[in-house]
Amino acid sequence: MRVIDDDGTQLGVMPTEQALNLARSRGLDLIEVSPTAMPPVCRVSDYGRLKYEQAKKDKDARKKQKNWELREVKLRPKIETHDYEVKARMTERLLMDGGKVKVTIMFRGREITYTMFGRRLLDRMVADLAPIAVVEREPRLEGKNMFMILAPRPVPTGPPKFTHIKVTEADIQANEIEHADDDDDEETLPTETAPNEGVARA
């Protein structure tokens, strides 16, 4: 087998017994790193430390992959100011972590006739997050949900607006498991004389 040292130095080709004795004499392990090579390649190293380093690399890789997942933040058209700020801070945090965010307005019952409220809420979100986010997909209406997709701005144009509002991981998880629309809910919005604003379908 071909043996390499812990620092990558080639120690040459040697019999298995000789390689084992070399590893034992240093208080280390003989680890097979390339069994299909001819001859097989083994490394003289600390197996426990190697496992730890690999686990750390895997964790970092998963963390980076998670950042690129499309996350969703859901709002209702009648959302209160404080609740809106918490949702905006949550969206801000996800964007600053490098992920894209789908912002969804959920309409229930007759609320669907007041889509202009949802559109204004999305426009407000875009304006509030403008320093750190760009609109990747314009707002559109699908069924009883209106949504848009925000992506992190490559170079922020200013500081985030909602960093003073505390958002925990529990808040994010709670947002992700919010149930869908309840068709039997007849909640309505305040009457407005402005005409109904449609949202063009892409």
N, C-alpha and C positions, 0 to 999 in steps of 0.2 A: 504494500500500500504506500501511497504518497503521503508524507506527513508534513504538516505546516505548523509553525509555532503559534503561540497565542497572539503575537504581534504581526502575523502574516508572513514571517520568514520561512522560506522553503527549507525543510530539513532533509529532503531527499526521499528516495524510495527505500523502504526497509521491511523486513518480515514483521508480521503482526506482533509476535512475542517481544521483539526489540522495541517496537513502538509503545507497547504496553509498559514495559520496564522503564522507558524514558518518561512516560507520563507519571508513573508511580514515584519515580525518583524526585520529581518536582512537586509531588503532592497534588497533582492535577488529574484530569480525566482524559481519555482518548475518545473523541467524538467523531463519528462518521458524518461528514458533511456532504459528500457526493458519492453515493454508493454505486451509481451507474457509470462513473468514469473508469477509464482503464489506464493505470490501476485505480482502485477506489481511493478517494481523498479523505484523510482523517486530520483532525485538529487537536493539538494538545492544549487544553483549556479547562476552565472551571465550569462544569456543566450547570451548576446552580446559578452562577452569574449570567451565563449565556441565556438560560431560560428567562431570567428576570429582564434582561435587555430586550429579548424578543417580545415578551409580554408588553413591555413599555412601548415598543414600536407599533405593535398591533393596536394598543389603546389609542395612541396618537393618530393612527390611520383611521380608526373608527370615528374619532372625534372630528377629524377633517371631513370625512364622508358625511357625517351627520349635519355639518354646517351647510352642506349643499342640498339637503333635502328641502322640498317645498313644504313649508309649514303654513298653517291656516289660523287666522284670527277672525272670530265671528262677532258681529255686532248686530244689535237690533235698531231699527230706525228711530225708536223713542228713547235711546240710551241717554242716561243722565251724564252731566259734565264730568263728574269724578270717574265714573265707570269708563267713559270715553278716554280720559287721560290715562287710565290704567291700561286699556287696550292699546292705545297709541304707544305707551312706554314699552309694552310687551313686543309690539311690532318693531319698534326702534331697536330693542335689544337683539332680536333675531336677525335684523338686517346688519347690525354692527358685528354680529358673530359670523357674518359672511353668507347667510342664507337668503333665499328668496321667500317672500311671504305672499300668500293669497289672502286678501282681505275680503270677507264675505258679509253682506248685509242680508239678514234673514227676515222675510216678510211672513206674517201670519194672517190668515183670514182675509179681511177686506183691506189690510195694509197694502196689499199688492196694487191697489188703485192709486197709491201715493208714492210712486217710485221716485218722484223728484226729491223726497226726503232722503232716500238712500243715496241718490246721486250726489246730493249736497254733502252728505256725510263722507263719502269717498273723496270728493274734491277737497274737503277740509283735511282729511288724512294726508292727501298728496301735498297740500300746502305746508302742513305742520312738519312733514318728514322730508321736505324738499332738500335740505342741506345734506342728507345722507342717502337719499333714495331716488330712483327714477322709476317711472311707470313702464313696465315691460309689456303689460297687456292692458289696454284701455278698459274701463268699466263696461260690463255687458250684463244683460239680464238673461238668466236661464231658469225657466220654471218660476219658482218663488224666491229665488236667490239672485242677488246682484253681486258681482265680484270683480276684482281687478287683481293684478299681480305686480308686486313691487320687487325691485332688485336693488342690491347695494350700489351706491354711486362709487365708481372706481376711485375718484378723488373727492372727498367731502368738501362742500363749499362753505361749511360753517359747523358750529357745535350742535350736538343733538339737543332737542328742545325739552325732552321729558326725563332727563337723567335724574332729577330730584325725586321722582316718584318711584317708590320701592315696588319691585315686581319679583316675586319668588318663583322658584321652579314649580311649586304647587299651583301657582296662578296659571302658568303655561299649560300644565297638565290638565287642570280643570277646564281650560278653554278648549283643549283638544277633544274632550269627551262630552262637550255640550251636545245635547240631542238635537235632531233636526226639527223642522217646522211642525207645529201642531195644527192641522187643518181645521180642527174644530174650534180653535181659539178665535173669537170674533173681536179681538182687540182692534181699535181704530185709532187713527191719528187725528189731531185737531183739524177742523175744516179749514181749508185754504182756498181762496178764490182764484189763485193762479191755475192756469190750465195744466193738465197732466203732462208731464214731460216723459216722452218715450226714450228708451235707450236702444240705439241701433244694435242689431245682432251682427256679430262679425261673420 
